[in-house]
Amino acid sequence: MRSVILAALLSSAAVATSGFATSALAQGASPAETKAKADDLEKLQGFKSTNTAPAPEIPQTGRKADAIRKTLGRIKLPEGFKIDLYAIVPDARSIAVGPNAGVLFVGTRKTKVYTVTDRDKDRVADEVRAFAPGIDFKIPNGVCFSKDGVLTVVEQNRVLSFPAAEFFYENPDVAAGIVVKQGELIPAGEESYNHTARVCRVGPDGKTYIALGQPYNVPAPEKLELYRTHGIGGIVRVDADGKNREVYATGIRNSVGIDFAADKTLWFTDNQVDGMGDDKPPGELNHATKAGENFGFPWFGGGAVRTVEYKDQTPPADAVAPVAELPPHAADLGLTFYNGKQFPQAYRGGLFIAEHGSWNRTEPVGARIMFAPVSDGKVGAPKPFAEGWLTGDGEYLGRPVDVAVLLDGSLLVSDDAAGAVYRISYEGDAR
């Protein structure tokens, strides 16, 4: 049966990606190296070997693992919950759990995507390796799966797809397709080192939703029309083959966390304006109920707080306010609806949110996992669920980035400072 499903997926991918060619330019690479990488991706689209050597395994034991487990002993959780080291993954950022075998794919802000395999299902990783080592990734932060097992990787300015990634990942050569060519996700002239870590989700409509952070603290007025047109500072969606691109939402400063609720509506975090003081503006949890909504940036810096730059301008009359405010400058990133059954009923259908922690606050906050109950589209006050990575002296022992539900109903948490993925499980009565 698997071979039949796999053949169908590959056939679909071949149709979807035929005619695409990469124009990727590897920064710092020689012309020969750049051409070789481009040729390798073209080979993978045609299911041909690149003769790339397997990536080395990332060690899962030793001093680093011991030190991380010591830190986890400090983490405070509600009664009945526990946290363990799931995997050591360098620079771990956005995470996506494969829908078939539960293989974990981990994006980074560097040049690699990693696979995490738990072969014996003891809920600890047995093997961590770089995925598709023959591909020259550039900031492949965004990873997400479709229900039928196609992995999407969103880079700074390109989108790739990998059908049946859970079954191909062990081979350096993987079936690959180009969804959006290099330089066509945003105009090449708008590429920046700031707010360039994309995130994605495949929606209930089968389209891929991608959040595109705008590069400024607050952009100049002359940038607004360009950004609105391309969905920079917003969320765009495309078909699985990259066609029918649409700007789904605007007025967003820099969202690094999006997910769909059971009612098929989109929720997302938004990192708000820096430099306005320790206690303003608040972070945002937003709820998009239809295409075309504007969420108020740059007229609003967060919540109802007006930006200095746009305080004398009239904001859009239809600007959508956040459904919940989050602590100022906590850097709310990844979020996920809890759709498992392992945790108690009070958590089911609610939102877990990863707070990365402050960088420009005199007294840091964040570096924790928040939880907000959600019912009938209404959200309760977000409260700390897992905390302890930020010491009383303001030192970060870890910085959570993303959250995802494992197939057994436990919660995975990525941490790019420690270079790790944690697993939070529940051992009490889940009724």
GUNU-826755 format. One record per residue (C-alpha): y, x, z; residue number from 1; residue in three letters. Coordinates in steps of 0.25 Angstrom, whole numbers, plus 5000, padded with zeros to 4 digits. Each point is the difference from the previous one (the first is absolute). Layout:
! GUNU-826755
<atom <Y X Z> NUM "ala">
...
END
This chain:
! GUNU-826755
<atom <5000 5000 5000> 1 "met">
<atom <5010 5011 5003> 2 "arg">
<atom <4998 5007 4987> 3 "ser">
<atom <5003 4986 4993> 4 "val">
<atom <5013 4999 5008> 5 "ile">
<atom <5004 5014 4998> 6 "leu">
<atom <4998 4999 4985> 7 "ala">
<atom <5009 4988 5000> 8 "ala">
<atom <5011 5007 5008> 9 "leu">
<atom <4999 5012 4991> 10 "leu">
<atom <5001 4991 4987> 11 "ser">
<atom <5012 4993 5006> 12 "ser">
<atom <5007 5013 5004> 13 "ala">
<atom <4998 5005 4986> 14 "ala">
<atom <5006 4988 4993> 15 "val">
<atom <5012 5000 5010> 16 "ala">
<atom <5003 5015 4999> 17 "thr">
<atom <4997 5002 4985> 18 "ser">
<atom <5012 5005 4993> 19 "gly">
<atom <5007 5006 5012> 20 "phe">
<atom <5003 5015 5000> 21 "ala">
<atom <5006 5008 5012> 22 "thr">
<atom <5014 5007 4999> 23 "ser">
<atom <4999 5006 5014> 24 "ala">
<atom <5007 5012 5003> 25 "leu">
<atom <4995 5008 5012> 26 "ala">
<atom <5012 5006 5007> 27 "gln">
<atom <4999 5015 5001> 28 "gly">
<atom <4988 5001 4991> 29 "ala">
<atom <5000 5008 4987> 30 "ser">
<atom <4999 4993 4987> 31 "pro">
<atom <4986 5004 4998> 32 "ala">
<atom <4996 4994 5014> 33 "glu">
<atom <5008 4988 4997> 34 "thr">
<atom <4993 4997 4987> 35 "lys">
<atom <4986 5003 5006> 36 "ala">
<atom <5003 4990 5011> 37 "lys">
<atom <5004 4990 4990> 38 "ala">
<atom <4988 5003 4991> 39 "asp">
<atom <4991 4998 5013> 40 "asp">
<atom <5006 4986 5002> 41 "leu">
<atom <4998 4996 4986> 42 "glu">
<atom <4985 5005 5001> 43 "lys">
<atom <4998 4991 5012> 44 "leu">
<atom <5006 4988 4993> 45 "gln">
<atom <4989 5002 4989> 46 "gly">
<atom <4989 5002 5011> 47 "phe">
<atom <4999 5015 4996> 48 "lys">
<atom <4997 5012 5009> 49 "ser">
<atom <5011 5009 5004> 50 "thr">
<atom <4991 5011 5007> 51 "asn">
<atom <5009 4999 5012> 52 "thr">
<atom <4993 5006 5013> 53 "ala">
<atom <4998 4991 5012> 54 "pro">
<atom <5011 5000 5010> 55 "ala">
<atom <4996 5008 5013> 56 "pro">
<atom <4996 4991 5012> 57 "glu">
<atom <5011 4999 5011> 58 "ile">
<atom <4994 5005 5014> 59 "pro">
<atom <4998 4989 5010> 60 "gln">
<atom <4997 5008 5012> 61 "thr">
<atom <5006 5011 5008> 62 "gly">
<atom <5013 5002 5007> 63 "arg">
<atom <5008 4991 4992> 64 "lys">
<atom <4991 4988 5002> 65 "ala">
<atom <4999 5003 5015> 66 "asp">
<atom <5015 5001 5001> 67 "ala">
<atom <5001 4986 4993> 68 "ile">
<atom <4990 4994 5009> 69 "arg">
<atom <5007 5005 5012> 70 "lys">
<atom <5013 4994 4995> 71 "thr">
<atom <4993 4987 4998> 72 "leu">
<atom <4996 5000 5015> 73 "gly">
<atom <5015 4997 5003> 74 "arg">
<atom <5001 4987 4991> 75 "ile">
<atom <5002 4987 5007> 76 "lys">
<atom <4993 4988 4995> 77 "leu">
<atom <4997 4986 5004> 78 "pro">
<atom <4988 4998 5009> 79 "glu">
<atom <4987 5000 4992> 80 "gly">
<atom <5005 5009 4989> 81 "phe">
<atom <4998 5015 4998> 82 "lys">
<atom <5005 5010 4990> 83 "ile">
<atom <4992 5012 4993> 84 "asp">
<atom <5001 5010 4990> 85 "leu">
<atom <4995 4995 4987> 86 "tyr">
<atom <5003 5011 4991> 87 "ala">
<atom <5009 5013 4998> 88 "ile">
<atom <5008 4997 4987> 89 "val">
<atom <5011 5010 4997> 90 "pro">
<atom <5014 4993 4998> 91 "asp">
<atom <4993 4986 5002> 92 "ala">
<atom <5010 4989 4995> 93 "arg">
<atom <4996 4987 4994> 94 "ser">
<atom <4986 4995 5001> 95 "ile">
<atom <4991 4991 4992> 96 "ala">
<atom <4986 4995 5004> 97 "val">
<atom <4990 4998 4988> 98 "gly">
<atom <4995 4986 5000> 99 "pro">
<atom <4986 5003 4996> 100 "asn">
<atom <4995 5012 5009> 101 "ala">
<atom <5012 5002 5009> 102 "gly">
<atom <5003 5014 4994> 103 "val">
<atom <5014 5003 5005> 104 "leu">
<atom <5011 5006 4990> 105 "phe">
<atom <5012 5007 5006> 106 "val">
<atom <5013 5002 4993> 107 "gly">
<atom <5010 5012 5003> 108 "thr">
<atom <5014 5004 4997> 109 "arg">
<atom <4995 5013 4995> 110 "lys">
<atom <4990 5001 4988> 111 "thr">
<atom <4987 4995 5005> 112 "lys">
<atom <4993 4987 5002> 113 "val">
<atom <4988 5001 5010> 114 "tyr">
<atom <4987 4993 5001> 115 "thr">
<atom <4993 4997 5014> 116 "val">
<atom <4986 4997 5000> 117 "thr">
<atom <4992 4995 5012> 118 "asp">
<atom <4986 5001 4995> 119 "arg">
<atom <4992 4997 5012> 120 "asp">
<atom <5009 4988 5004> 121 "lys">
<atom <5002 5006 5014> 122 "asp">
<atom <5015 4997 4998> 123 "arg">
<atom <5004 5015 5000> 124 "val">
<atom <5002 5007 4986> 125 "ala">
<atom <4989 5009 4995> 126 "asp">
<atom <5008 5006 4988> 127 "glu">
<atom <5014 5001 4996> 128 "val">
<atom <5004 5006 4986> 129 "arg">
<atom <5012 4999 4990> 130 "ala">
<atom <4998 4989 4990> 131 "phe">
<atom <5000 5003 4985> 132 "ala">
<atom <5004 5014 5002> 133 "pro">
<atom <5002 5002 4985> 134 "gly">
<atom <5012 4991 5000> 135 "ile">
<atom <5014 5005 5003> 136 "asp">
<atom <5005 4990 5009> 137 "phe">
<atom <5015 5000 5005> 138 "lys">
<atom <5003 4993 5013> 139 "ile">
<atom <4988 4990 4999> 140 "pro">
<atom <5003 4993 5012> 141 "asn">
<atom <4997 4986 4996> 142 "gly">
<atom <4985 4996 5000> 143 "val">
<atom <4994 4986 4998> 144 "cys">
<atom <4988 4992 4996> 145 "phe">
<atom <4997 4988 4992> 146 "ser">
<atom <4990 4990 5004> 147 "lys">
<atom <4990 5005 4989> 148 "asp">
<atom <5001 5015 5005> 149 "gly">
<atom <5011 5006 4991> 150 "val">
<atom <5008 5010 5007> 151 "leu">
<atom <5015 5001 4997> 152 "thr">
<atom <5008 5013 5003> 153 "val">
<atom <5015 4999 4999> 154 "val">
<atom <5007 5014 4999> 155 "glu">
<atom <5015 5002 5000> 156 "gln">
<atom <5002 4996 4986> 157 "asn">
<atom <4986 4997 4994> 158 "arg">
<atom <4989 4990 5003> 159 "val">
<atom <4985 5003 4998> 160 "leu">
<atom <4987 4991 5001> 161 "ser">
<atom <4986 5004 5004> 162 "phe">
<atom <4989 4990 4997> 163 "pro">
<atom <4988 5000 5009> 164 "ala">
<atom <5007 5011 5008> 165 "ala">
<atom <4990 4999 5012> 166 "glu">
<atom <4989 5003 4991> 167 "phe">
<atom <5006 5011 4992> 168 "phe">
<atom <5008 5008 5011> 169 "tyr">
<atom <4989 5010 5003> 170 "glu">
<atom <5001 5006 4986> 171 "asn">
<atom <5013 5008 4997> 172 "pro">
<atom <5000 4992 4986> 173 "asp">
<atom <5004 4986 5003> 174 "val">
<atom <5003 4988 4990> 175 "ala">
<atom <5015 4999 4999> 176 "ala">
<atom <5010 4992 4994> 177 "gly">
<atom <5015 5000 4999> 178 "ile">
<atom <5007 4988 5004> 179 "val">
<atom <5015 5005 4999> 180 "val">
<atom <5002 5013 4993> 181 "lys">
<atom <5007 5011 5007> 182 "gln">
<atom <5015 4998 5000> 183 "gly">
<atom <5000 4985 4998> 184 "glu">
<atom <4998 4994 5014> 185 "leu">
<atom <5015 5004 5002> 186 "ile">
<atom <5010 5007 4991> 187 "pro">
<atom <4997 5015 5000> 188 "ala">
<atom <5014 5003 5004> 189 "gly">
<atom <4998 4992 5013> 190 "glu">
<atom <4989 5008 5005> 191 "glu">
<atom <5003 5005 5014> 192 "ser">
<atom <4994 5007 5012> 193 "tyr">
<atom <5005 4989 5009> 194 "asn">
<atom <4993 4987 5002> 195 "his">
<atom <4990 5003 4989> 196 "thr">
<atom <4987 4997 5006> 197 "ala">
<atom <4995 4987 4993> 198 "arg">
<atom <4991 4989 5006> 199 "val">
<atom <4992 4990 4993> 200 "cys">
<atom <4991 4987 5002> 201 "arg">
<atom <4992 4992 4990> 202 "val">
<atom <5005 4986 5002> 203 "gly">
<atom <4992 4987 4999> 204 "pro">
<atom <5005 4998 4986> 205 "asp">
<atom <4993 5013 4996> 206 "gly">
<atom <5013 5007 4997> 207 "lys">
<atom <5004 5014 5007> 208 "thr">
<atom <5012 4999 5009> 209 "tyr">
<atom <5007 5013 5002> 210 "ile">
<atom <5012 5003 5010> 211 "ala">
<atom <5010 5009 4994> 212 "leu">
<atom <5009 5006 5010> 213 "gly">
<atom <5015 5004 4996> 214 "gln">
<atom <5003 5014 5003> 215 "pro">
<atom <5013 4999 5007> 216 "tyr">
<atom <5004 4996 5015> 217 "asn">
<atom <5009 4990 4993> 218 "val">
<atom <5002 5001 4985> 219 "pro">
<atom <5013 5000 4993> 220 "ala">
<atom <5004 4987 4993> 221 "pro">
<atom <4999 5006 4986> 222 "glu">
<atom <4985 5001 5002> 223 "lys">
<atom <4997 4986 5004> 224 "leu">
<atom <4998 4994 4986> 225 "glu">
<atom <4991 5011 4996> 226 "leu">
<atom <4992 4998 5012> 227 "tyr">
<atom <4999 4985 4999> 228 "arg">
<atom <4995 5001 4986> 229 "thr">
<atom <4989 5010 5003> 230 "his">
<atom <4996 4995 5014> 231 "gly">
<atom <5005 5012 5007> 232 "ile">
<atom <5003 4996 5014> 233 "gly">
<atom <4990 4989 4998> 234 "gly">
<atom <4986 4996 4997> 235 "ile">
<atom <4994 4999 4986> 236 "val">
<atom <4987 4994 4994> 237 "arg">
<atom <4992 5003 4988> 238 "val">
<atom <4987 4995 4994> 239 "asp">
<atom <4988 5009 5002> 240 "ala">
<atom <5002 5006 4987> 241 "asp">
<atom <5015 5003 5003> 242 "gly">
<atom <5005 4989 4991> 243 "lys">
<atom <5010 4989 5004> 244 "asn">
<atom <5008 5008 5009> 245 "arg">
<atom <5009 4991 5009> 246 "glu">
<atom <5010 5003 5011> 247 "val">
<atom <4994 4991 5012> 248 "tyr">
<atom <5010 5003 5011> 249 "ala">
<atom <5013 5007 5001> 250 "thr">
<atom <5010 5004 5012> 251 "gly">
<atom <4990 5009 5007> 252 "ile">
<atom <5004 5014 5004> 253 "arg">
<atom <4986 5007 5002> 254 "asn">
<atom <4988 4992 5002> 255 "ser">
<atom <4987 5009 5003> 256 "val">
<atom <4991 4988 5004> 257 "gly">
<atom <4996 4988 4993> 258 "ile">
<atom <4989 4990 5002> 259 "asp">
<atom <4996 4986 4996> 260 "phe">
<atom <4997 4989 5010> 261 "ala">
<atom <4989 4989 4999> 262 "ala">
<atom <5010 4991 4994> 263 "asp">
<atom <5002 5010 4989> 264 "lys">
<atom <5014 5003 5003> 265 "thr">
<atom <5005 5014 5001> 266 "leu">
<atom <5005 5007 5013> 267 "trp">
<atom <5007 5014 5001> 268 "phe">
<atom <5007 5009 5009> 269 "thr">
<atom <5013 5006 4997> 270 "asp">
<atom <5006 5013 5005> 271 "asn">
<atom <5015 4998 5003> 272 "gln">
<atom <5013 5008 4999> 273 "val">
<atom <5001 5013 5008> 274 "asp">
<atom <5013 5006 5007> 275 "gly">
<atom <5005 4987 5006> 276 "met">
<atom <4996 5004 5014> 277 "gly">
<atom <4987 4999 5009> 278 "asp">
<atom <5000 4985 5002> 279 "asp">
<atom <5003 4995 4986> 280 "lys">
<atom <4996 4995 4990> 281 "pro">
<atom <4987 4994 5003> 282 "pro">
<atom <4988 5002 4992> 283 "gly">
<atom <4995 4989 4992> 284 "glu">
<atom <4987 4992 4998> 285 "leu">
<atom <5002 4991 4987> 286 "asn">
<atom <4993 4988 4994> 287 "his">
<atom <5001 4998 4985> 288 "ala">
<atom <4995 4986 4996> 289 "thr">
<atom <5004 5000 4985> 290 "lys">
<atom <5004 5009 4989> 291 "ala">
<atom <5015 5004 4999> 292 "gly">
<atom <5004 5000 5014> 293 "glu">
<atom <5011 5010 5005> 294 "asn">
<atom <4999 5006 5014> 295 "phe">
<atom <5014 5004 5002> 296 "gly">
<atom <5001 5015 4999> 297 "phe">
<atom <5010 5007 4998> 298 "pro">
<atom <5009 4989 5005> 299 "trp">
<atom <4992 5000 5013> 300 "phe">
<atom <4995 5012 5006> 301 "gly">
<atom <4989 4993 5008> 302 "gly">
<atom <4999 4986 5006> 303 "gly">
<atom <5014 4994 5000> 304 "ala">
<atom <5007 5014 5002> 305 "val">
<atom <5010 5003 4988> 306 "arg">
<atom <5001 5014 4994> 307 "thr">
<atom <5013 5007 5001> 308 "val">
<atom <5000 5003 4985> 309 "glu">
<atom <4998 4985 4996> 310 "tyr">
<atom <5007 4993 5012> 311 "lys">
<atom <5012 4995 4992> 312 "asp">
<atom <4991 4994 4989> 313 "gln">
<atom <4994 4987 5000> 314 "thr">
<atom <4984 5000 5001> 315 "pro">
<atom <4992 4992 4991> 316 "pro">
<atom <5000 4985 5005> 317 "ala">
<atom <4985 4999 4999> 318 "asp">
<atom <4996 5013 5007> 319 "ala">
<atom <4987 4998 5008> 320 "val">
<atom <5001 5005 5015> 321 "ala">
<atom <4988 5007 5006> 322 "pro">
<atom <4990 4991 5008> 323 "val">
<atom <5000 5010 5011> 324 "ala">
<atom <5008 5012 5004> 325 "glu">
<atom <4994 5013 5004> 326 "leu">
<atom <5005 5011 5010> 327 "pro">
<atom <5011 5008 4993> 328 "pro">
<atom <4996 5013 4993> 329 "his">
<atom <4985 4999 5004> 330 "ala">
<atom <4997 5002 4985> 331 "ala">
<atom <4990 4988 4998> 332 "asp">
<atom <4991 5004 4989> 333 "leu">
<atom <4986 4994 4996> 334 "gly">
<atom <4996 4986 5004> 335 "leu">
<atom <4987 4992 4999> 336 "thr">
<atom <4996 4986 5003> 337 "phe">
<atom <4988 5000 5009> 338 "tyr">
<atom <4989 4993 4992> 339 "asn">
<atom <4988 5005 5008> 340 "gly">
<atom <4991 4994 5011> 341 "lys">
<atom <4998 5011 5010> 342 "gln">
<atom <5013 4998 5007> 343 "phe">
<atom <5003 4988 5009> 344 "pro">
<atom <5005 4987 4994> 345 "gln">
<atom <5015 5003 5005> 346 "ala">
<atom <5000 5011 4990> 347 "tyr">
<atom <4994 4993 4988> 348 "arg">
<atom <5010 4997 4989> 349 "gly">
<atom <5011 5009 5006> 350 "gly">
<atom <5007 5012 4996> 351 "leu">
<atom <4998 5015 5004> 352 "phe">
<atom <5012 5009 4997> 353 "ile">
<atom <5000 5015 5000> 354 "ala">
<atom <5013 5006 5006> 355 "glu">
<atom <5002 5014 4995> 356 "his">
<atom <5011 5004 5010> 357 "gly">
<atom <5014 5003 5000> 358 "ser">
<atom <5006 5012 4994> 359 "trp">
<atom <5015 4997 5002> 360 "asn">
<atom <5001 4994 5014> 361 "arg">
<atom <5004 5007 5012> 362 "thr">
<atom <4989 4994 5008> 363 "glu">
<atom <4988 4999 4990> 364 "pro">
<atom <4992 4987 5000> 365 "val">
<atom <4987 4996 4992> 366 "gly">
<atom <4988 5008 4997> 367 "ala">
<atom <4991 4988 5003> 368 "arg">
<atom <4993 4988 4995> 369 "ile">
<atom <5007 4986 5002> 370 "met">
<atom <4994 4987 4999> 371 "phe">
<atom <5006 4986 4996> 372 "ala">
<atom <4993 4987 5001> 373 "pro">
<atom <5001 4992 4987> 374 "val">
<atom <4997 4985 4999> 375 "ser">
<atom <5004 4990 4989> 376 "asp">
<atom <5010 5010 4994> 377 "gly">
<atom <5007 5002 5014> 378 "lys">
<atom <5000 5013 5006> 379 "val">
<atom <5000 5003 5015> 380 "gly">
<atom <5008 5012 5007> 381 "ala">
<atom <4994 5013 4996> 382 "pro">
<atom <4994 5008 5012> 383 "lys">
<atom <4994 5014 5002> 384 "pro">
<atom <4985 5000 4998> 385 "phe">
<atom <4996 5015 5000> 386 "ala">
<atom <5010 5010 5005> 387 "glu">
<atom <5001 5014 5006> 388 "gly">
<atom <5002 5009 4988> 389 "trp">
<atom <5015 5002 5005> 390 "leu">
<atom <5001 5007 5013> 391 "thr">
<atom <5011 4998 5011> 392 "gly">
<atom <5006 5013 4995> 393 "asp">
<atom <5002 4995 4986> 394 "gly">
<atom <4989 5008 4994> 395 "glu">
<atom <4991 4994 4989> 396 "tyr">
<atom <4985 5002 5002> 397 "leu">
<atom <4998 4991 4988> 398 "gly">
<atom <5007 4991 4990> 399 "arg">
<atom <4993 4988 4995> 400 "pro">
<atom <5002 4996 4986> 401 "val">
<atom <4990 4989 4995> 402 "asp">
<atom <4990 4990 5005> 403 "val">
<atom <4988 4994 4994> 404 "ala">
<atom <4988 4991 5004> 405 "val">
<atom <4986 5007 4998> 406 "leu">
<atom <4989 4991 4995> 407 "leu">
<atom <4994 4999 5014> 408 "asp">
<atom <5014 4994 5005> 409 "gly">
<atom <5005 5012 5007> 410 "ser">
<atom <5014 5006 4998> 411 "leu">
<atom <5003 5013 4993> 412 "leu">
<atom <5013 5007 5002> 413 "val">
<atom <5005 5012 4992> 414 "ser">
<atom <5008 5011 5006> 415 "asp">
<atom <5007 5010 4991> 416 "asp">
<atom <5005 5009 5011> 417 "ala">
<atom <4986 5003 5006> 418 "ala">
<atom <4994 4999 4986> 419 "gly">
<atom <4990 4989 5005> 420 "ala">
<atom <4994 4986 4999> 421 "val">
<atom <4997 4993 5013> 422 "tyr">
<atom <4991 4988 5003> 423 "arg">
<atom <5003 4989 5010> 424 "ile">
<atom <4989 4991 5004> 425 "ser">
<atom <4997 4989 5010> 426 "tyr">
<atom <4989 5000 5010> 427 "glu">
<atom <5003 4988 5008> 428 "gly">
<atom <4997 4985 4997> 429 "asp">
<atom <5006 4996 4987> 430 "ala">
<atom <5000 4985 5002> 431 "arg">
END
